[in-house]
């Protein structure tokens, strides 16, 4: 149930984000989801892509600092309270959410929320036991 995410450390200056997307595009790597967090000096770009190993390799060749991270993708109905129900469950099990980001699927009325937890395996067990649907990496990479 874990999904591979690549995290790229980038300087907060004009053109760096464009360079990353150019490199990935030229390598035929498709971005499925992304999040960008920044400060005045640097940012961390988090990506779910169709080929994490290839993305990591081509970006490292271009001098970027890249890490692979395991995250969890949870599918919820795209309606008021969908996210709240997940967070209530996690809070009840005392699981910390380190960060998250989301997107809406084209094909249906569901949202997909990408989570990074402090206790990933425990979070997966708790969410499964509560009936939440977690997406396999292969499904997410090919959306």
C-alpha positions as CSV (number, residue, x, y, z in Angstrom):
1,X,0.0,0.0,0.0
2,X,3.0,2.3,0.1
3,X,3.7,4.6,-2.9
4,X,7.1,5.9,-4.0
5,X,7.5,9.7,-4.0
6,X,10.5,11.6,-5.1
7,X,11.5,14.7,-3.2
8,X,13.7,17.3,-4.9
9,X,15.6,20.0,-3.1
10,X,15.6,23.2,-5.3
11,X,17.0,26.7,-4.9
12,X,14.2,29.2,-4.8
13,X,15.2,31.1,-8.0
14,X,13.7,31.7,-11.4
15,X,13.9,28.8,-13.8
16,X,14.7,25.9,-11.4
17,X,11.2,24.5,-11.5
18,X,11.0,24.8,-15.2
19,X,14.3,23.0,-15.5
20,X,13.1,20.1,-13.4
21,X,9.9,19.7,-15.5
22,X,11.9,20.0,-18.7
23,X,14.3,17.3,-17.6
24,X,11.4,15.0,-16.7
25,X,9.5,15.7,-19.9
26,X,12.6,14.9,-22.0
27,X,12.9,11.6,-20.2
28,X,9.2,10.8,-20.8
29,X,8.5,10.9,-17.1
30,X,4.9,11.8,-16.4
31,X,4.0,13.7,-13.2
32,X,0.9,12.3,-11.5
33,X,0.8,14.5,-8.4
34,X,2.9,17.2,-6.9
35,X,3.4,19.5,-4.0
36,X,5.9,22.4,-3.6
37,X,6.8,23.8,-0.2
38,X,9.2,26.7,-0.1
39,X,11.1,29.2,2.0
40,X,12.8,32.4,0.8
41,X,16.0,30.4,-0.1
42,X,14.9,26.9,-1.1
43,X,12.0,24.6,-1.8
44,X,11.1,20.9,-1.7
45,X,9.3,19.6,-4.7
46,X,7.4,16.3,-4.0
47,X,6.3,14.3,-6.9
48,X,4.5,11.1,-7.7
49,X,5.6,10.1,-11.2
50,X,5.0,7.1,-13.5
51,X,8.7,6.0,-13.1
52,X,10.4,7.1,-9.9
53,X,13.7,5.4,-10.6
54,X,14.1,7.0,-14.0
55,X,13.1,10.4,-12.6
56,X,15.5,10.2,-9.8
57,X,18.3,9.1,-12.1
58,X,17.9,11.8,-14.7
59,X,17.5,14.6,-12.1
60,X,20.6,13.4,-10.2
61,X,22.5,13.5,-13.5
62,X,21.6,17.1,-13.8
63,X,22.9,17.9,-10.3
64,X,19.6,17.9,-8.3
65,X,19.4,16.5,-4.8
66,X,16.8,13.8,-4.9
67,X,15.4,11.4,-2.3
68,X,12.9,8.6,-2.5
69,X,10.2,8.6,0.2
70,X,7.4,6.2,1.0
71,X,3.9,7.8,1.3
72,X,0.4,6.5,1.4
73,X,-2.4,7.4,-1.1
74,X,-5.9,7.3,0.4
75,X,-9.0,7.6,-1.8
76,X,-12.0,9.4,-0.3
77,X,-15.3,10.7,-1.6
78,X,-14.9,14.3,-2.9
79,X,-17.4,15.8,-0.5
80,X,-17.5,17.9,2.6
81,X,-16.1,15.9,5.6
82,X,-14.1,13.4,3.5
83,X,-10.7,14.5,4.8
84,X,-12.1,15.1,8.3
85,X,-13.1,11.4,8.6
86,X,-9.6,10.2,7.8
87,X,-8.0,12.7,10.2
88,X,-10.4,11.8,13.0
89,X,-9.4,8.1,12.6
90,X,-5.7,8.9,12.6
91,X,-6.1,11.2,15.6
92,X,-7.9,8.5,17.5
93,X,-4.9,6.2,16.9
94,X,-2.4,8.9,17.8
95,X,-0.8,8.9,14.4
96,X,0.9,12.1,13.3
97,X,0.6,13.4,9.8
98,X,3.9,14.9,8.7
99,X,2.5,16.4,5.5
100,X,-0.2,15.8,2.9
101,X,-1.4,17.0,-0.5
102,X,-4.3,16.0,-2.6
103,X,-5.8,15.8,-6.1
104,X,-9.2,14.9,-7.6
105,X,-9.4,11.9,-10.0
106,X,-10.7,12.6,-13.5
107,X,-12.8,9.5,-13.7
108,X,-14.9,9.7,-10.6
109,X,-16.1,11.6,-7.7
110,X,-13.2,10.8,-5.5
111,X,-10.2,12.7,-4.1
112,X,-6.8,11.1,-3.5
113,X,-4.9,12.3,-0.5
114,X,-1.2,11.6,-0.3
115,X,0.0,11.3,3.3
116,X,3.4,11.1,4.9
117,X,3.1,9.7,8.5
118,X,5.4,9.3,11.4
119,X,4.3,5.6,11.7
120,X,3.5,4.5,8.1
121,X,2.8,0.8,8.8
122,X,0.6,1.6,11.8
123,X,-1.3,4.2,9.8
124,X,-2.0,1.7,7.0
125,X,-3.3,-0.9,9.4
126,X,-5.6,1.7,11.2
127,X,-6.9,3.0,7.9
128,X,-7.5,-0.4,6.4
129,X,-9.3,-1.5,9.6
130,X,-11.5,1.5,9.3
131,X,-12.5,0.7,5.7
132,X,-10.6,3.4,3.9
133,X,-9.3,2.6,0.4
134,X,-5.6,2.9,-0.2
135,X,-4.3,3.0,-3.7
136,X,-1.5,0.7,-4.9
137,X,1.4,2.5,-6.4
138,X,0.9,0.9,-9.8
139,X,-2.6,2.4,-10.0
140,X,-1.5,5.8,-9.0
141,X,1.5,5.9,-11.3
142,X,-0.8,5.0,-14.3
143,X,-3.6,7.4,-13.6
